[in-house]
Amino acid sequence: MPRQTTALAVLATALCVVAEEYTFCTEDTCGDCPVSITTIGTGYPDCAIYNSMDVFGNQGFEQTNKNISAFIDIPQQDESAPCYIIFKSPADLEQPGCGLTQKYFQDATCGDIVLDNTFMVQFCCGRGDCAAAGIPNQGPGSESSLSMSRSAKFGRGINAGDLELSASGGGLKSMRIAVNGTEIKPAYVGPPRVASNFTTDAQPISKRGGVCDGDWSPEPGKEDYTRPADGPQILSSVVESSEFTVEVTRTQEWTTTIDASLGFEDILSLGVGFSESFSESLSNSESYTFTFPEGESGYVGWTSYLRCSQGTGTCNDEEVSGEVCTPYLDRNSGKLAGRYIVVQEG
């Protein structure tokens, strides 16, 4: 992990006022809740990452193997904006979006979570900001292909495709944590992985036409960022053994939340800053032996990483707005970027 960076200037200028307090609790009725999420948020794109033991150690939470079990008490979030509370664990500044989204919540609940050695909690409001945070399918009329009953490791959350989403902006914050009223300093604060980590070995796709004017104007801070794709690809039946050899081809295609009638060449003609390395689809068919963490079983899943930009442009003489994303090759391996995960049987 990179060394910690100073966040005082960020905190002085970026405050996220949340209507109600969110708490982490030791049991499923959310009655004993020694850990709380404060109303102060670190502004996008910085992430505030915590070591789980710094927060949950010696507070009465159940520990099994290397994990900590807890329950998070979430009040109802605004569906019209829409707004979500997002839980990521493990979290890491070197990962796109600072980690994989394990659960996200919109309805009021006392939801179960499992913490790895690091974690992060985010609050987002607005379709664009929530897409940047990793909430799937934030385009108008879209339907989610991710069943959160098979969300990575931790069971069922909220399926964004079930919600009526509106095109309003709001905010994206990494939330701060307190134990028994005393704020805990994050272990790491900083921006997520940036575009300089990409390889340029992918075969470039040259512009061959399209109905857009090449006037792409990205939103500040969202010119070029990475995030996990909208849910895992399931690569196996339920595996009970400690190892599994993946022989299924992993494929990731480009995505957009802009008008569904626009094709790949149209998106290229928008003039996104990294159009020269925009790929319609990338695959990896090499076999890979996946080793399950101790004590875990389930499906083997694959989540690709996407390189994205969010902004506005002109197509067919009309203004369009949204997010465009492309798969990319990992600089170190030269293969489709992403990670293998355990997906519990739903």
C-alpha positions in Angstrom: 0.0 0.0 0.0 1.2 3.5 -0.7 2.2 5.7 2.2 -0.5 7.8 3.9 -1.2 11.2 2.5 -2.4 14.3 4.3 -6.1 14.9 4.0 -6.7 18.0 6.2 -7.1 20.3 3.2 -9.6 17.9 1.6 -11.6 17.6 4.8 -11.7 21.4 5.3 -13.3 21.9 1.9 -15.3 18.7 1.4 -18.0 18.0 4.0 -20.8 15.5 3.3 -23.7 16.1 5.6 -25.7 12.9 6.0 -29.2 13.1 7.5 -28.8 10.2 9.8 -26.0 8.3 11.5 -24.9 4.9 10.1 -23.6 2.3 12.6 -21.8 -1.0 12.6 -23.3 -3.4 15.1 -22.4 -6.7 16.7 -25.7 -8.5 16.2 -28.5 -8.8 13.7 -31.0 -6.6 15.5 -28.5 -3.7 15.2 -28.9 -2.9 18.9 -25.3 -2.9 20.1 -23.4 -0.6 17.7 -20.0 0.7 19.0 -18.8 1.8 15.5 -20.3 4.7 13.6 -19.9 6.4 10.3 -19.5 10.1 10.8 -20.9 12.9 8.6 -17.5 14.0 7.4 -16.6 12.7 4.0 -13.3 12.8 2.0 -14.2 14.2 -1.4 -13.9 12.3 -4.7 -11.6 11.0 -6.0 -9.7 10.4 -2.7 -10.5 7.2 -0.8 -10.3 6.8 3.0 -9.2 3.2 3.8 -9.2 1.7 7.2 -7.4 -1.4 8.7 -10.3 -3.5 10.0 -8.6 -4.4 13.3 -8.0 -0.7 14.1 -11.8 -0.2 14.0 -13.4 -3.5 15.0 -10.8 -5.1 17.2 -11.8 -5.6 20.9 -15.3 -4.2 20.3 -17.3 -7.5 20.6 -17.5 -8.3 16.9 -17.2 -12.0 15.8 -13.9 -13.0 14.3 -13.5 -16.1 12.1 -10.2 -17.0 10.4 -8.9 -13.7 9.1 -12.4 -12.1 8.7 -14.6 -10.0 11.0 -18.4 -10.3 10.9 -20.6 -7.3 11.5 -24.0 -5.7 10.7 -24.5 -2.3 9.3 -27.5 -0.2 10.3 -28.6 1.8 7.2 -31.5 4.3 7.1 -33.6 4.7 4.0 -31.7 6.4 1.2 -33.2 8.8 -1.5 -34.4 6.6 -4.4 -35.1 9.6 -6.7 -31.5 10.9 -6.7 -30.5 8.0 -6.4 -28.3 7.6 -3.3 -26.4 4.6 -2.0 -24.2 3.5 0.9 -21.3 1.4 -0.6 -19.2 -1.1 1.3 -15.8 -2.3 -0.1 -13.6 -4.9 1.5 -10.7 -5.5 1.0 -9.9 -1.9 0.0 -6.6 -0.8 -1.7 -5.5 2.4 -3.3 -3.8 0.3 -6.1 -7.2 -1.2 -7.1 -9.6 0.5 -9.5 -12.2 2.4 -7.5 -10.1 1.5 -4.4 -11.5 -2.0 -4.2 -14.4 -4.2 -5.3 -17.9 -3.3 -4.2 -19.1 -6.1 -1.9 -22.5 -4.6 -1.0 -24.4 -1.4 -1.6 -27.6 -0.3 0.2 -30.5 1.9 -0.6 -33.4 0.5 1.5 -33.4 0.7 5.3 -31.8 -2.4 6.7 -29.7 -4.1 9.3 -27.4 -5.8 6.7 -24.7 -8.4 7.3 -21.2 -7.7 6.1 -17.8 -9.5 6.3 -14.6 -7.5 6.6 -11.3 -8.5 5.2 -8.1 -6.9 6.5 -9.0 -3.5 5.0 -12.3 -1.7 4.2 -13.9 1.5 3.0 -17.4 3.0 3.1 -18.6 5.4 0.5 -21.8 7.5 0.0 -22.9 8.5 -3.5 -25.8 10.6 -4.8 -26.6 11.0 -8.4 -26.4 8.6 -11.3 -23.1 9.8 -12.6 -21.3 9.8 -9.2 -22.7 6.4 -8.3 -21.5 5.0 -11.6 -18.0 6.3 -10.8 -18.3 4.6 -7.4 -19.0 1.2 -9.0 -22.9 1.0 -8.8 -23.9 -1.0 -11.9 -26.1 0.2 -14.7 -26.8 3.8 -13.9 -28.0 4.6 -17.4 -31.6 5.6 -18.1 -33.8 2.5 -18.7 -30.9 0.1 -18.0 -31.4 -3.2 -16.2 -28.8 -4.8 -14.0 -27.4 -8.2 -15.0 -25.8 -8.6 -11.5 -27.9 -10.6 -9.0 -26.7 -9.3 -5.7 -27.6 -12.7 -4.2 -24.4 -13.6 -5.8 -22.5 -10.5 -4.9 -18.8 -11.1 -4.1 -18.5 -13.0 -0.9 -21.2 -11.3 1.1 -24.7 -12.2 -0.1 -27.6 -10.0 -1.1 -27.7 -6.2 -1.4 -29.7 -3.9 -3.6 -30.1 -4.5 -7.3 -29.8 -1.1 -9.0 -31.7 -2.4 -12.0 -34.8 -2.7 -9.9 -34.9 1.1 -9.2 -36.2 4.1 -11.1 -33.1 6.2 -11.6 -33.0 9.9 -12.4 -30.2 11.8 -14.1 -29.3 14.2 -11.3 -25.9 14.9 -9.8 -25.1 14.7 -6.1 -21.8 13.7 -4.7 -19.4 10.9 -3.9 -17.6 10.7 -0.6 -15.5 8.3 1.4 -17.0 8.2 4.8 -15.0 8.6 8.1 -15.3 6.1 11.0 -15.6 6.6 14.8 -15.5 4.1 17.7 -17.6 5.0 20.7 -17.7 8.6 19.6 -13.9 8.9 18.9 -12.9 9.4 15.3 -10.4 6.9 14.0 -7.7 8.1 11.6 -7.7 6.2 8.2 -4.7 4.0 7.5 -4.5 5.4 3.9 -6.0 8.4 2.2 -5.4 9.1 -1.5 -6.8 8.8 -5.1 -7.4 5.4 -6.7 -5.3 3.8 -9.4 -4.8 6.2 -12.4 -4.4 5.9 -16.1 -0.6 5.7 -16.0 -0.9 2.1 -14.8 -2.4 0.9 -18.1 -0.5 -0.8 -20.8 -0.8 0.5 -24.4 -0.2 -2.9 -25.9 -3.8 -3.3 -26.9 -4.6 -3.1 -30.6 -5.8 0.5 -31.1 -9.2 0.9 -32.8 -9.1 3.8 -35.3 -12.1 6.0 -35.9 -14.0 4.8 -39.0 -17.1 7.0 -38.8 -19.8 7.7 -36.3 -22.5 10.3 -35.7 -20.8 12.3 -32.9 -18.9 15.6 -33.3 -15.7 14.8 -31.4 -16.4 17.5 -28.7 -16.3 15.3 -25.6 -16.2 17.4 -22.5 -15.5 15.3 -19.3 -16.6 16.3 -15.9 -13.9 17.6 -13.6 -12.2 14.7 -11.8 -13.8 12.1 -14.1 -11.8 12.6 -17.2 -10.1 9.2 -16.9 -10.7 6.8 -14.0 -11.0 3.1 -13.4 -13.7 1.0 -11.8 -14.8 -2.7 -11.6 -17.3 -3.9 -14.2 -20.9 -4.3 -13.3 -20.7 -7.6 -11.4 -18.8 -10.9 -11.7 -18.7 -13.4 -14.5 -19.4 -16.8 -13.0 -16.7 -19.2 -14.2 -17.6 -22.5 -12.4 -20.3 -24.5 -10.7 -20.1 -24.6 -6.9 -16.5 -25.7 -5.9 -16.0 -27.6 -2.7 -12.2 -28.3 -3.1 -9.4 -25.9 -2.3 -8.4 -25.3 -6.0 -10.1 -24.9 -9.3 -8.7 -24.6 -12.8 -10.5 -21.9 -14.8 -10.7 -22.8 -18.5 -13.6 -20.6 -19.4 -12.7 -17.6 -21.6 -13.0 -14.3 -19.7 -14.4 -11.6 -22.0 -15.2 -7.9 -21.4 -16.9 -5.5 -23.8 -17.0 -1.7 -23.9 -19.9 -0.2 -22.0 -21.8 3.1 -21.9 -24.7 4.8 -20.1 -25.3 7.1 -23.1 -28.1 6.6 -25.5 -28.3 2.8 -26.3 -28.8 3.5 -30.0 -25.2 4.7 -30.3 -22.8 2.0 -31.5 -19.1 1.5 -30.9 -18.0 3.7 -33.8 -20.3 6.4 -32.6 -18.7 6.3 -29.2 -15.2 6.5 -30.8 -16.3 9.6 -32.7 -17.2 11.4 -29.4 -13.5 12.1 -28.9 -12.9 10.7 -25.5 -9.4 11.4 -24.3 -8.2 7.8 -24.5 -10.1 6.8 -27.7 -6.8 5.7 -29.3 -6.7 2.7 -26.9 -10.5 2.1 -26.7 -11.2 -1.6 -27.3 -14.6 -3.0 -28.4 -13.8 -6.3 -26.6 -10.9 -8.0 -24.9 -10.6 -11.6 -23.8 -8.3 -14.0 -21.9 -8.6 -17.7 -22.7 -5.5 -19.0 -20.8 -6.2 -21.5 -18.0 -5.7 -20.3 -14.5 -5.6 -22.2 -11.2 -7.6 -20.4 -8.5 -6.9 -21.2 -4.9 -9.8 -20.7 -2.4 -9.0 -18.8 0.8 -9.0 -21.0 3.8 -12.5 -22.0 4.9 -14.3 -20.6 1.8 -16.2 -22.4 -1.0 -18.6 -21.3 -3.7 -18.4 -20.2 -7.3 -15.3 -18.9 -9.0 -16.0 -15.4 -10.4 -14.1 -12.9 -12.5 -14.6 -9.1 -12.3 -13.0 -7.1 -15.1 -11.6 -3.6 -14.6 -12.8 -0.8 -16.9 -11.2 2.5 -17.9 -13.9 5.2 -18.0 -14.7 8.8 -18.7 -17.8 10.7 -17.7 -19.0 13.8 -19.5 -21.0 15.4 -22.3 -20.8 15.6 -26.1 -22.8 16.0 -29.3 -24.3 13.2 -31.4 -26.8 13.6 -34.2 -26.9 17.3 -33.4 -28.1 16.7 -29.9 -26.3 16.9 -26.5 -25.6 13.5 -24.9 -24.2 12.8 -21.5 -23.1 9.8 -19.5 -20.2 7.4 -18.9 -18.1 5.5 -21.5 -15.8 2.6 -20.5 -13.4 0.2 -22.2 -11.7 -2.9 -21.0 -7.9 -2.8 -20.9 -4.8 -4.9 -20.5 -2.9 -5.1 -17.2 0.6 -3.6 -17.5 2.3 -6.4 -15.7 0.6 -9.5 -17.2 -0.4 -8.1 -20.6 -3.8 -9.8 -20.1 -7.3 -8.6 -19.5 -7.3 -6.5 -16.3 -9.4 -7.7 -13.4 -9.4 -10.2 -10.5 -10.8 -13.6 -9.5 -13.2 -13.6 -6.6 -15.2 -16.1 -4.5 -18.9 -15.8 -5.0 -21.0 -17.5 -2.3 -23.8 -19.8 -3.3 -27.0 -17.7 -3.3 
